[in-house]
Amino acid sequence: MAAKIERGTPASQARRDPEGRRKALVKAAADLLLEVDGEELSHRRVAARAGVPLGATTYYFSNLEELREAALLLLTEWMDEVLRVIAASLDAAADFAAAFAETLHTYLNERDQVQADAALFIAAVRRPALRPLALHWFDGLAGILSAHTDAHTARAVAVFCDGASHHAALRDEPLDLPALHRAVTALMQPYPSTSTKEDPQ
């Protein structure tokens, strides 16, 4: 689950500004990582997406791995930005379960974003270098949820979000808001403590 946000440097700006050109290359690589298997990333693909000469990729980055690492860092920054927005909106909500269900429902109806996240998940399964990025979102979301419930429940809700996302990626119509609200409300029940008190002496 990852919310959709505006991002990036216009190609026209990149052509006029050397630093803008570098940012455009990183953004293009980041976009491609979400769309194709990491193994398919190439200097030619990135240059074409960024709208800059092919030679610019080797001018700013010594090799493809360096460009890939810069793209992964940018993706992490995008995720952190979205997580901050989600955390702030949920902290201000009077009904946490309803607010979170609404946030999840909005995301699930962003079909392009859902498909991009599914592509990232599949790529992360195949390519270990992408797994920290995929797990960064899950761990960040679980962290937000843990401010409103216990850690076990937070992880359960985060896992449900992953499942709802995969469900939406495979179907034309995602789960509706009432279904999401019921599921989140049920999952948000506090996890029973397994600790036992010692008998008084």
N, C-alpha and C positions, 0 to 999 in steps of 0.2 A: 504494500500500500504506500503510495507516494502521491502527494497532492500536486496538481499541475500549477506551475508558476511561469511567469515570463522571465526570460533569461537570454544573455548573450550579447555579442557585439555585431552590429550590422556590417556586412561585407564592404559597403561603400566606405565606411569609417576605417575599416581595416586597411584598405588600399592607400589611404592618406596618412595613416598613423602607424609607424612600426610596432609600437606596443599594442595598438589595436589589432594589427595583423597577427601578432602572437596570440592574443586573447581569442581571436576568431578561429585560429587553428586549434586551440585547446577546446573551445566550445564545440567545434565541428567534430573533434575526436570524441568528446563526451556524448554528443548526440548519437554518433555512430555506435558507440559501445552499447547504447540502449536499444539499438535497432538491429545490430548484427552480432554474430559470435565474435568475441574478442580476437580470435585467430584470423578473422577476415579483415581486421583493421589494417590499412595500408597508407603509405604516404600519398599515393594518388587519390584514394578515396577522400582522405581528409582535406587535401588541397582543393579538390573539386567542390566539396561541401562548403568550404570556407570562402571559395571564390578568389583564391590567390594562386600565384604560380607554384608549380610543383617544387621548384628549388627552395621555396620559402620554408618548407617543412624541415629540410636538413640544415638550413641557415639558423633557425631558432632552436632546433632540437638535434642533438648529436646522433640519436637513433630512435627507432620507433618505440622502444620500451620507455624511453624518457618522456616521449609525447603521451604514451598511454598512462604513465604515472601522473602526469600533470592533469590529464582528463579525469582520472579517478579522484584526484584531490578536489577538482572542481565539482564533480558529482556529489562528493561528500559535503561540500559547502552548500550546494543547493538543498540537499536533504536536511542539513542542520537548520537552514533558513525556514523551510517548511515546518519542521518539527517545532521551532520556536513559535511560529504563528499558531499552530495547532494547540500547543501548550497554553498560550495566552488566552485563546478563545475558550478553551475548556475550563481554565481556572476561573473565568468570569461567569460560567454557566450556573444557573440555579439548579438545573436537573442534568447531572453529568451524563447519565446513560442516554438521555434523549439527545443531548448536544453531540455526543460522540457518534451515535447512530446517524444523525444528520450529516456529520462530517464524512463518515464512511459512505453513506448513500450518495453524496455529491461526488466523491472520488470514483465510486463504482460506475457512475454514469459518464465518466470521462473515458470513453472507449479507447482512444488513442493512448492515453496515459496507462490504462490498465494493460493494454497489449505491450507497451514498452516495458512495464514492470515485469510482465510475464517473460519477455525476452531476456531481461536481466537475470531473472531467476534461473532460466534454462542455461544461459551462458555461465552463470556462477557454478552450476552443477558440473559443467564440462571443464571450466577453467578455474582452478583454485585461486588465481590472482584476483578474481572478481568477487570471491566469497566475502571478504571483509566489507565490501561495499554493500552487498545484499544484506548482510547481518547487521551492518551499521544502522540501517533503517529500522529493522526489527527491534534491535536493542534500544534504540532511541525511543521508539513508540512504547515499548514495554516500560521504559523509564518514566515517560509521561503518565502512563496509566497507573504506575506504582505510587504516584502521589495521591491517588484517589482510592486505592485499595491495596491489598497485600501483594507481595511479589509473585506468588503462585498464580493468583487470579489475573494479574496484569499480563503475565506471559500467556495464559490461556486465551485472553481476549486478543492479544497480538497474533497468536496462532490462528484464531478464528478469522481475523482480518486477512491473513494470508490465504486461507481457504476460500473466503468470500471473493477475493481478488481473482484467484484461479478459476473459480466457478463463473465469474463474470467474463473472463477472457474466453471461455469455451462456449458461452451462450450469448444469444442476441439480447437477452434481457436479464439484468442482474437481480439479486434479491431486492424486494421492495422495502420501503422504509419501515412499515410495521413489523415485518419479519426481522429486520436488523435490530429494531428497538427491543423486541422480545428476546432475541438471542443475547444482546449485550446486557440487558437487565438481568437475565438468568445467570450469565457468566460472572457478572459483577458481584454476586453474593460472596461475602467474605469466606475465605478458605478456612475450614475448621482447624484449630490448633491441634497438633499431635502430642504436645507436651502434657505431662501428667504431674500433678502436684504430689509431693511426698505426704504420707500420712503424718499428722501431728504426733509427736512423741508424748 
